[in-house]
Amino acid sequence: MDNRKDMGLLFRELIARPQGLFGFGVGNAMEASVAEKAGTESIYLGGYTMAMYKMLPDMGMMNMVEILSEVSAVVRSTSLPVIADIDDGYGNALNSIRAASEFLGREFIDYSTNPWTVKKLAGLHIEDQKFPKRCGHIAGKEVVSREEFIGKIKAVAKVRDTLSKNSVIIARTDVYHSERPGSMEEAIDRAVASAEAGADLAWFEDNKPSRESACLFAEGVRARIPDFPLAFNYSPSLPWFKEASPLTFDELTMLGYKYIFITIAAGHASSYSVYEYAREIKNNGAQALWDSQKHKVGHPTESHHKMAKVPVWQKLEKEFVPGSGEKQKSGEGFGSRPA
């Protein structure tokens, strides 16, 4: 029996639905696993979150090996399709070939399934910023020429076609707002050229919560390639809540944005929760822990042992480590025989 799961094909099937697909942004494997428990259908693994978790800015501080390590852990931890951020490909088109080969060519084993499932990354996105790149919402970004960017897309597409034909490539352009005034026409031209070069989706990065620019980009691209799917970064960097009529996911889908994601969703949620809990412990001591424990009774995240898949590894331990089954039964702690 084939135990390989084609995550790229699954992703393509999900974005082909009328409602498209939402991607929940995470920075590590635990967050991906928790998001899956909550019903998320796709994981977005963004460079900003991964850098922020090391208390670094998203300004080209993390290298390919560091990012690949996080991607490996996340893909292994979830049964959902994962889209990963490979920034600018870590250099020119040749560096992008190497990066795409590392990310799309690797297989990861999910030990929690029986039989074990072998999975690959569903896809990646690459952008047109100059090295060192930075978050699209940090001033000072610069972009390479359209020709250089399209060369990278062609190179990465060739890697995809060679190693993992169903994996998706999202072409991101930061040309809009890279200078004042930003050029929507150039953003559209780069998106169309990316599609012709082998990209599967296109994304333009905006630094305002603008309905007008989202509509202009979608209409411009789809006037030239009617059925080409678009991706949209519904970034928490932008003050959507201040808009009188902010764009909804349904509206974006109708415009042709078939993959919509919140880049730092888990990062914002966890930083808020950790701050509040730490303050409660400072103010109330052990009572804060007791309250937290009572609040989590019956919740899918109640047991950190289960979240870390201790039962899976205890089962493997009994299968492969002589005598471990009896030790588990006779000892005290999670997984031991009840008294």
LUMKELO-363949 format. One record per atom (N, C-alpha, C): residue in three letters; x, y, z. Coordinates in steps of 0.001 Angstrom, whole numbers, plus 500000, padded with zeros to 6 digits. Atoms other than C-alpha are relative to their C-alpha. Layout:
<rs>
ALAXYZ
...
</rs>
This chain:
<rs>
MET500834498809500000
MET500000500000500000
MET500878501254500000
ASP499245498760500073
ASP501278503483499072
ASP499661500864501208
ASN500239499208498794
ASN501704505446502300
ASN500437501445499820
ARG499639498613500275
ARG502647508705500593
ARG498741500838499782
LYS501141499107500108
LYS500237511608500843
LYS500415501224499193
ASP499639498905500896
ASP500366514134498007
ASP499340501294500488
MET500552498791499396
MET499896517410499869
MET499801501105498968
GLY500185499008501052
GLY500351519520496752
GLY498696499789499257
LEU501253500308500685
LEU497483517735495041
LEU498806500355500878
LEU501077499647499072
LEU495314518151498151
LEU499786501505500025
PHE500107498535499998
PHE496083521875498217
PHE499297500490498737
ARG500622499592501268
ARG495134522217494553
ARG498499499700500003
GLU501423500353499938
GLU491836520435495176
GLU499236500964500899
LEU500677499114499052
LEU491024522702498119
LEU499825501413499438
ILE500162498644500534
ILE491691525991496329
ILE499062500016498801
ALA500911500063501148
ALA489585524778493382
ALA498538500087500431
ARG501379499901499521
ARG486469524819495590
ARG499480501423499838
PRO500559498645500111
PRO484083527770495195
PRO500422500903501157
GLN499652499196498825
GLN484950528920498722
GLN501500500185500174
GLY498559499870499873
GLY488688528582498170
GLY500528499365501273
LEU499324500608498853
LEU490994527878501110
LEU500584501081500891
PHE499400499108499018
PHE492053529657504303
PHE501235499348500601
GLY498776500485499374
GLY495564529279505691
GLY500255500713501318
PHE499733499430498673
PHE496239529786509392
PHE501509500127500180
GLY498570499760499891
GLY499643531375509976
GLY500579499571501331
VAL499338500493498795
VAL501917529615512472
VAL501506500210499887
GLY498548499877499994
GLY505560529673513478
GLY500716498756500462
ASN499359501228499554
ASN506158526195514847
ASN499020498826499921
ALA500783501225500151
ALA504907522609514921
ALA498845499919500982
MET501086500080499027
MET502864522904518113
MET498798500820499536
GLU501092499150500465
GLU500834525775516693
GLU499275499372498810
ALA500630500663501145
ALA500222523837513481
ALA499086498880500471
SER500793501102499476
SER498968520839515450
SER498734500502500688
VAL501156499438499305
VAL496676522980517606
VAL499001500573498993
ALA500878499429501027
ALA495303524813514558
ALA499219498901499286
GLU500694501120500642
GLU494482521464512962
GLU498875499485500895
LYS501037500457499071
LYS492582520376516087
LYS498784500926499961
ALA501079499014500003
ALA490540523574515794
ALA499207500017498694
GLY500745500081501247
GLY489449522730512247
GLY500619500703498821
THR499301499365501122
THR491948524645510127
THR500266498977498902
GLU499812500904501134
GLU492339523177506633
GLU501369500135499330
SER498692499792500609
SER495738524574505676
SER500874500812500944
ILE499046499292499158
ILE498860525823507427
ILE500873500897499136
TYR499075499080500647
TYR500783528890506343
TYR501161500234500956
LEU498805499873499166
LEU504344528986507676
LEU500821501176499494
GLY499400498766500475
GLY505584532551507343
GLY501338500316500635
GLY498674499646499538
GLY509083533898507671
GLY499997500974501169
TYR500036499029498903
TYR508059536740509956
TYR499814499288501332
THR500261500685498733
THR506668534396512609
THR501205499200500444
MET498835500801499637
MET509662532094512480
MET501121500877500526
ALA498969499080499523
ALA512024535058512883
ALA499616500589501354
MET500475499389498755
MET509903536650515612
MET500163499047501173
TYR499863500965498920
TYR510024533432517648
TYR501445499862500457
LYS498601499929499566
LYS513788533901517767
LYS500361501430500406
MET499857498585499675
MET513262537591518638
MET500917500708499012
LEU499321499340501101
LEU514615538667515282
LEU498961500658499103
PRO500944499386500938
PRO512982541039512786
PRO499998499231498683
ASP500064500617501322
ASP511840539794509407
ASP500725500915499016
MET499143499151500835
MET514741541529507675
MET501179499188499461
GLY498966500850500581
GLY516647538641506124
GLY500961499414501006
MET499108500470498935
MET518072537465509451
MET500122498474500061
MET499972501457499905
MET517228533765509078
MET500425499397498668
ASN499495500612501223
ASN519004531529506603
ASN499170498780499604
MET500779501099500534
MET517727528628504532
MET499971498792500938
VAL499927501181499133
VAL518891525929506953
VAL499086500166501215
GLU500878499750498853
GLU517077527537509898
GLU498533499858499611
ILE501390500072500456
ILE513856527891507921
ILE499623498561499678
LEU500275501382500376
LEU514091524342506560
LEU499774499128501227
SER500182500760498764
SER514407522988510107
SER498587500180500545
GLU501363499751499522
GLU511135524653511125
GLU498970499366499076
VAL500919500590500972
VAL509400523534507927
VAL499904498497500210
SER499990501453499791
SER510441519929508557
SER499133499606501183
ALA500768500317498794
ALA508950519935512050
ALA498514500221499779
VAL501411499682500214
VAL505698521543510921
VAL499349498988499066
VAL500573500961500950
VAL505107519255507931
VAL499789498654500667
ARG500086501288499316
ARG505743516228510128
ARG498887499982501043
SER500917499932498853
SER503337517444512832
SER498533500047499630
THR501390499786500377
THR500159517911510813
THR499645499212498749
SER500475500683501204
SER498060516122508223
SER499490500998498965
LEU500498498953500887
LEU497232519457506579
LEU501070500405498981
PRO499022499462500949
PRO498866520950503470
PRO500649501253500567
VAL499224498888499455
VAL501606523408504422
VAL500632500801498857
ILE499329499086500914
ILE502733526431502417
ILE501094500718500782
ALA498864499416499294
ALA506193527724503376
ALA500553501217499258
ASP499400498760500481
ASP507853531092502923
ASP501498499781499801
ILE498551500092500211
ILE511292530913501268
ILE500579501352499591
ASP499506498636500201
ASP511686534692501076
ASP500347500261498530
ASP499573499676501361
ASP513693535726497998
ASP500767498840499357
GLY499242501145500515
GLY515114532240497454
GLY501434499993500490
TYR498685499908499363
TYR518173533263499506
TYR501111500370499013
GLY498998499543500952
GLY519927534894496565
GLY499417500128498615
ASN500477499899501377
ASN519672534790492803
ASN499310498710499563
ALA500726501170500501
ALA518046532173490572
ALA500711498697500334
LEU499260501223499681
LEU520819529664491265
LEU499796499609501457
ASN500300500270498591
ASN520358529990495027
ASN498567499505500158
SER501410500404499935
SER516619529627494439
SER499811498558499554
ILE500046501405500420
ILE517196526343492605
ILE500360499104501168
ARG499562500810498868
ARG519072524984495588
ARG498936500000501096
ALA501009499904498948
ALA516438526270498034
ALA498761499194499650
ALA501198500741500404
ALA513490524887496076
ALA500251498499500031
SER499663501426499964
SER515275521544495776
SER499959499459501420
GLU499991500434498610
GLU515764521348499536
GLU498583499928500574
PHE501336499942499415
PHE512187522315500373
PHE499024499042499326
LEU500961500830500721
LEU510305520427497664
LEU500470498554499839
GLY499479501339500225
GLY512584517405497454
GLY499985499095501214
ARG499937500790498766
ARG512403516283501068
ARG498671499343500332
GLU501169500719499510
GLU510001513750502511
GLU500101499875501513
PHE500049500004498545
PHE508900513671506126
PHE499034498925500478
ILE500829501084499478
ILE507480510803508172
ILE499140500493501155
ASP500918499750498888
ASP504410511269510345
ASP499864498693500776
TYR499956501228499211
TYR504953508667513084
TYR498682499707500718
SER501239500180499239
SER501493509167514569
SER498949499219499227
THR500958500761500800
THR499715507354511725
THR500423498535499935
ASN499695501423500118
ASN499482503600511237
ASN499353499452498732
PRO498536499901500059
PRO501077502819508876
PRO500466501449499926
TRP499440498662500068
TRP503400505791508959
TRP499706500630498642
THR500277499258501227
THR502573508464506392
THR501219500822499614
VAL498898499199500532
VAL505220510040504208
VAL499399501216499295
LYS500584498769500524
LYS504482513665503378
LYS501085500938499484
LYS499127498954500500
LYS505999516564501499
LYS499314501346500193
LEU500537498648499962
LEU505550520306501610
LEU499011500176498852
ALA500993499779501053
ALA502427521354499685
ALA500474501031498994
GLY499528498969500915
GLY504131524388498228
GLY500763501080500721
LEU499194498928499442
LEU506153527528498757
LEU499697501300499266
HIS500079498743500741
HIS506219531178497876
HIS501355500683499995
ILE498733499302500212
ILE509075533271496578
ILE499681501395499501
GLU500323498603500278
GLU509238537036496214
GLU501087500696499190
ASP499107499267500897
ASP510916539705494116
ASP500809501078500702
GLN499183499016499304
GLN512702541672496828
GLN501482499741499787
LYS498550500133500015
LYS516422542349496772
LYS500473499452501345
PHE499403500511498763
PHE518614540576499326
PHE500777501125500689
PRO500847500785499107
PRO518449541028502240
PRO498571500535499985
LYS501408499609500062
LYS514673541049502049
LYS499501500428501369
ARG500620499619498731
ARG512353542401504722
ARG498493499826499880
CYS501455500051500016
CYS508729542178505712
CYS499469501093499079
GLY500553499037500931
GLY506612543906503098
GLY499411501222500643
HIS500587498872499300
HIS505276546234505787
HIS501038500794500781
ILE498908499233499392
ILE508693547526506891
ILE500608500883498915
ALA499500499056500995
ALA509911550638505091
ALA501427499651499564
GLY498641500181500503
GLY512993550418502902
GLY500186498831499063
LYS499846501160500873
LYS512257547358500763
LYS500283500443498560
GLU499687499789501402
GLU513626547172497231
GLU499723498715499242
VAL500291501180500811
VAL512776544834494376
VAL500998499875498860
VAL499145500251501155
VAL514811543216491629
VAL499219500324498734
SER500676499740501267
SER514024543748487966
SER498982498901499713
ARG500984501010500365
ARG511068541942486455
ARG500684498791499359
GLU499307501096500684
GLU513448539895484309
GLU500691499066500986
GLU499321500838499004
GLU515449538698487316
GLU498987499178500791
PHE501031500712499252
PHE512289537778489196
PHE499425498843499180
ILE500570501052500845
ILE510853535812486297
ILE501004498878499795
GLY498982501052500069
GLY514155533970485993
GLY499949499088501203
LYS500133500818498782
LYS513731532822489591
LYS498770499108499921
ILE501224500793500098
ILE510156531693488943
ILE500215498821499042
LYS499741501079500960
LYS511250529683485895
LYS500892498926500626
ALA499072500948499375
ALA514071528091487894
ALA499289499141501042
VAL500715500731498956
VAL511857527137490831
VAL498947499085499384
ALA500995500833500680
ALA509149525850488469
ALA500640498751499401
LYS499311501174500559
LYS511690523571486819
LYS500327498996501100
VAL499754500899498859
VAL512655522182490225
VAL498710499285500369
ARG501292500583499683
ARG508975521634491013
ARG499629498898499012
ASP500374500974501025
ASP508367519843487722
ASP500867498757500040
THR499069501131499929
THR511382517615488343
THR499794499167501258
LEU500024500694498708
LEU510910516752492021
LEU498603499716500550
SER501280500081499304
SER507294517288493025
SER498947500749499189
LYS500768499288501022
LYS505035518134490103
LYS498695500612500500
ASN501268499461499497
ASN501887518745492177
ASN500180501113501028
SER499767498917499043
SER503528521146494626
SER499715501342499329
VAL500376498712500565
VAL502467524753494193
VAL501076501055500255
ILE499098498861499879
ILE504539527867493626
ILE499146501259499991
ILE500692498721499916
ILE503135531199494754
ILE501026501096499742
ALA499106498899500342
ALA504796534201493140
ALA499514501266500701
ARG500356498785499252
ARG504790537213495443
ARG500777501193499453
THR499321498777500403
THR505549540714494227
THR499799501098501036
ASP500013498876499064
ASP506427543613496523
ASP500187501325499284
VAL499731498779500761
VAL506722546146493728
VAL499015501111500343
TYR500980498994499591
TYR503536547888494839
TYR500383500483501394
HIS499554499354498764
HIS504589550317497598
HIS501493499823500274
SER498549500018499781
SER508293549531497164
SER500574501395499797
GLU499659498596500174
GLU508491553137496028
GLU498714500817500067
ARG501159499120500037
ARG506176556150496102
ARG500000500755498681
PRO501195500814499754
PRO503892556062494274
PRO500213498568499538
GLY499887501392500412
GLY503528552314494018
GLY499377499782498631
SER500493500264501350
SER502913550830490600
SER499140498748499981
MET500883501143500116
MET499846548601490406
MET500155499345498633
GLU499817500550501348
GLU500429548213486685
GLU501176499025499961
GLU498841500895499984
GLU503856546707487313
GLU499719498753500830
ALA500366501176499192
ALA502456544427490045
ALA499196499020499162
ILE500817500857500860
ILE499901543106487562
ILE500866499345498930
ASP499126500547501043
ASP502530542688484838
ASP500876498879500554
ARG499151501029499397
ARG504774540711487204
ARG499193498747500336
ALA500849501155499696
ALA501906538487488292
ALA499703499195498742
VAL500308500686501262
VAL500952537690484707
VAL501243499293499457
ALA498762500611500467
ALA504569537059483740
ALA500380498789500847
SER499710501131499111
SER504946534790486774
SER499147498795499633
ALA500887501096500414
ALA501943532736485705
ALA500512499348498729
GLU499479500529501273
GLU503406532365482230
GLU501313499251500201
ALA498715500648499715
ALA506726531316483796
ALA499863498712500809
GLY500198501255499290
GLY505159528477485790
GLY499450500104501406
ALA500590499858498664
ALA503767529942489018
ALA498554499514499985
ASP501365500525499880
ASP500490528449490268
ASP499030501012500575
LEU500808498912499448
LEU499206531485492185
LEU500860501256500020
ALA499280498737499896
ALA500134535160492380
ALA499462500801501180
TRP500324499224498806
TRP500169537513495359
TRP500707501341499896
PHE499352498687499896
PHE500791541236495540
PHE499917500437501450
GLU499955499566498609
GLU501845542643498884
GLU499603501462500083
ASP500482498645499773
ASP499976545738500028
ASP500394500398501413
ASN499726499576498622
ASN500813547865503053
ASN498882500847500567
LYS501198499338499508
LYS497312549252503492
LYS498831499015499913
PRO501189500873500076
PRO493986547505504215
PRO499029500520498938
SER500699499306501074
SER492738548652500828
SER499103499084499171
ARG500932500695500886
ARG489642547367499087
ARG500324500329498540
GLU499765499559501377
GLU490510549405495984
GLU501166499258499356
SER498834500637500600
SER493980547935495436
SER499778498498499808
ALA500293501427500158
ALA492772544358496035
ALA499150499767498764
CYS500856500130501176
CYS490099544870493391
CYS500773500271498725
LEU499230499643501199
LEU492468546534490916
LEU500934498867499584
PHE499061501079500311
PHE495027543736491171
PHE499254498794499440
ALA500762501171500442
ALA492464540957490837
ALA499427500215498608
GLU500607499719501301
GLU490691542599487916
GLU501050500071498905
GLY498937499869500991
GLY493963543380486162
GLY500590498670499576
VAL499418501314500315
VAL495377539863486407
VAL498991499126499273
ARG500984500928500554
ARG492175538004485633
ARG499405500490498674
ALA500387499533501328
ALA491398540234482651
ALA500900499382498941
ARG499029500570500935
ARG494496538715481055
ARG500107498482500123
ILE500016501452499780
ILE494368535212482612
ILE498771499708500856
PRO501275500027499260
PRO490715534697483610
PRO499906499024501159
ASP500188501006498961
ASP490990531527485686
ASP501204499853500927
PHE498788500136499198
PHE494352532161487334
PHE499711500337501460
PRO500308499742498585
PRO494035531836491156
PRO500996500956500641
LEU499190499012499295
LEU495348534571493425
LEU500083499656501481
ALA499825500175498556
ALA496640534564496996
ALA499945501364500670
PHE500153498724499291
PHE495928537223499600
PHE500496499885501433
ASN499475499919498647
ASN497842538098502746
ASN499118500946500818
TYR500871499197499137
TYR495198539279505225
TYR500790500300501277
SER498989499827498958
SER497967540625507398
SER499491500737501228
PRO500344499283498775
PRO497450541583511046
PRO500860501244500205
SER499237498753499945
SER500046544308510436
SER499137501195499620
LEU500832498934500529
LEU497288546296508781
LEU498743500178500855
PRO501136499744499086
PRO494477547956510829
PRO498647499798499324
TRP501265500303500663
TRP491531546217509187
TRP498805500482500813
PHE501145499684499144
PHE489277546906512160
PHE499636501489499961
LYS500278498573500079
LYS489535550655511551
LYS499262500383498722
GLU500671499714501258
GLU488065550383508064
GLU498483500014500191
ALA501462499924499909
ALA484429551380507649
ALA499353498746499433
SER500533501209500628
SER483850548372505390
SER501162499125499540
PRO498845500810500383
PRO486820545997505492
PRO499614498813499133
LEU500228501148500865
LEU487122543252502919
LEU499738498746500819
THR500257501293499370
THR485653539914503945
THR500661498901499169
PHE499438501127500740
PHE487020536528502982
PHE499119499650498799
ASP500924500333501091
ASP483908535879500890
ASP500175500946498821
GLU499806499029501073
GLU484450539076498913
GLU501304499738499260
LEU498711500285500635
LEU488078538225498277
LEU499910498769499102
THR500169501216500798
THR487134534759497059
THR499263500316498693
MET500750499625501194
MET484641536285494642
MET500886500746498996
LEU499073499282500870
LEU487453538464493271
LEU501033499073499348
GLY499035500944500556
GLY489557535365492561
GLY501143499649500915
TYR498975500364499015
TYR491686535170495702
TYR499593498660500614
LYS500407501347499603
LYS491491531411496243
LYS500785499467501200
TYR499267500367498789
TYR494119531179498998
TYR500177501266500824
ILE499979498846499104
ILE493625533651501851
ILE500604499550501324
PHE499328500437498776
PHE495841533527504915
PHE500306501191500898
ILE499577499012499005
ILE496595535450508103
ILE501406499602500424
THR498606500404499879
THR500360535465508267
THR500444499697501429
ILE499457500152498639
ILE501038535860511985
ILE498860499725500967
ALA501180500254499183
ALA497753534555513346
ALA500368499424501364
ALA499643500646498739
ALA499231532244515972
ALA500943500862500825
GLY499057499154499279
GLY501988534682516858
GLY499302501075500805
HIS500751498977499277
HIS499537537406517787
HIS499177499377501130
ALA500815500648498975
ALA497284534996519678
ALA500851499543501178
SER499172500539498919
SER500099533381521651
SER500676501110500800
SER499349498911499253
SER501886536639522533
SER499012500668500954
TYR501028499417499131
TYR498636538059523901
TYR499704499072501185
SER500349500959498949
SER497812534881525854
SER501120499849501024
VAL498865500153499090
VAL501306534496527326
VAL500124501232500899
TYR499909498771499207
TYR501361538134528429
TYR498944500013501106
GLU501091499954499031
GLU497981537890530128
GLU500185498958501104
TYR499813501067499015
TYR498804534582531840
TYR501165500332500934
ALA498846499629499178
ALA502211535806533023
ALA499613501094501000
ARG500438498936499092
ARG500557538904534496
ARG499105499455501107
GLU500869500612498997
GLU497922536769536229
GLU500825499265501061
ILE499149500716499035
ILE500617534591537828
ILE500738500983500896
LYS499301498989499193
LYS502561537677538934
LYS499073500582501061
ASN500939499349499072
ASN499446539144540538
ASN499351499033500990
ASN500805500919499179
ASN497751536008541900
ASN500706498704500384
GLY499252501184499609
GLY500442533349542248
GLY499381498700499518
ALA500466501336500377
ALA499368529709542244
ALA498531499986499592
GLN501418499953500358
GLN495705530679542000
GLN499818500132498481
ALA500088499828501452
ALA496335531706538383
ALA500185498665499288
LEU499818501331500579
LEU497606528215537588
LEU498762499160500216
TRP501200500801499717
TRP494621526589539294
TRP498846500419499085
ASP501076499508500867
ASP492221528812537351
ASP500206499550498561
SER499700500432501370
SER493962527967534106
SER499703498520499818
GLN500255501438500086
GLN493795524241534818
GLN498508499703499951
LYS501452500208500001
LYS490071524418535601
LYS499392500433498668
HIS500522499461501264
HIS489447526475532471
HIS500251499037498839
LYS499625500870501117
LYS491173523872530269
LYS499444498579500109
VAL500541501350499847
VAL489376520783531609
VAL499094499666498812
GLY500792500422501145
GLY487982518933528606
GLY500365500668498690
HIS499595499293501217
HIS489658521265526117
HIS500992499139499210
PRO499059500804500793
PRO491597519704523192
PRO501474500225500350
THR498610499733499626
THR494774521331524545
THR500252499767501496
GLU499863500175498551
GLU494258520235528162
GLU501302499306500376
SER498820500784499641
SER497085517682528210
SER501178500337499092
HIS498801499737500800
HIS500507518825527101
HIS500668498696499572
HIS499447501297500392
HIS501526515132527052
HIS499367499520498692
LYS500678500413501230
LYS498908514394524417
LYS500354500924498837
MET499614499067501052
MET499794517535522487
MET501377499649499442
ALA498652500392500429
ALA503406516350522374
ALA500052498575499454
LYS500138501355500551
LYS502142512924521196
LYS500800498960500773
VAL499335500998499155
VAL503618511064524152
VAL499415498605499788
PRO500525501353500223
PRO501164508138523608
PRO500558499342498734
VAL499434500537501250
VAL502487507739520049
VAL501394499456500252
TRP498613500409499781
TRP506074507562521226
TRP500113498891501050
GLN500000501125499061
GLN505251505298524167
GLN499659498694499279
LYS500345501185500785
LYS503661502887521693
LYS501207499524499192
LEU498794500359500754
LEU506797503005519525
LEU501070499431500935
GLU499044500472499005
GLU508898502540522642
GLU499738498528500338
LYS500346501394499684
LYS507008499331523515
LYS500309499065498836
GLU499765500840501172
GLU507426498072519960
GLU501483499740499749
PHE498607500100500424
PHE511138498700519570
PHE501022499971501136
VAL499041499969498894
VAL512734499102523038
VAL499671498873500971
PRO500297501153499152
PRO512944495784524948
PRO499742500398501459
GLY500314499787498588
GLY511309495851528376
GLY499298501294500320
SER500571498681499699
SER509855499325528012
SER498526499915500373
GLY501414500131499672
GLY506241498124528161
GLY499784499747501475
GLU500125500304498568
GLU506673496665531625
GLU500416501179500864
LYS499566498822499246
LYS508534499746532794
LYS498901501061500027
GLN501092499028500048
GLN505671501938531641
GLN498881499609500960
LYS501082500463499155
LYS503143499792533496
LYS500343500106501486
SER499630500045498591
SER505106499577536728
SER500374501354500568
GLY499599498684499521
GLY506210503194536907
GLY498809500916500243
GLU501022498994499783
GLU504282506289537874
GLU500125501083498938
GLY499966498922500984
GLY503307509046535505
GLY499053499743498855
PHE500905500091501147
PHE501453509585532260
PHE500252498708499220
GLY499874501222500783
GLY500773506307530474
GLY500242498753500825
SER499775501187499163
SER501392504025533452
SER498668499297500236
ARG501224500744499676
ARG498902501341534524
ARG499266500704501133
PRO500752499329498925
PRO496089502933536590
PRO500105499220501313
ALA499871500646498680
ALA496382502216540349
ALA498689499309500370
</rs>
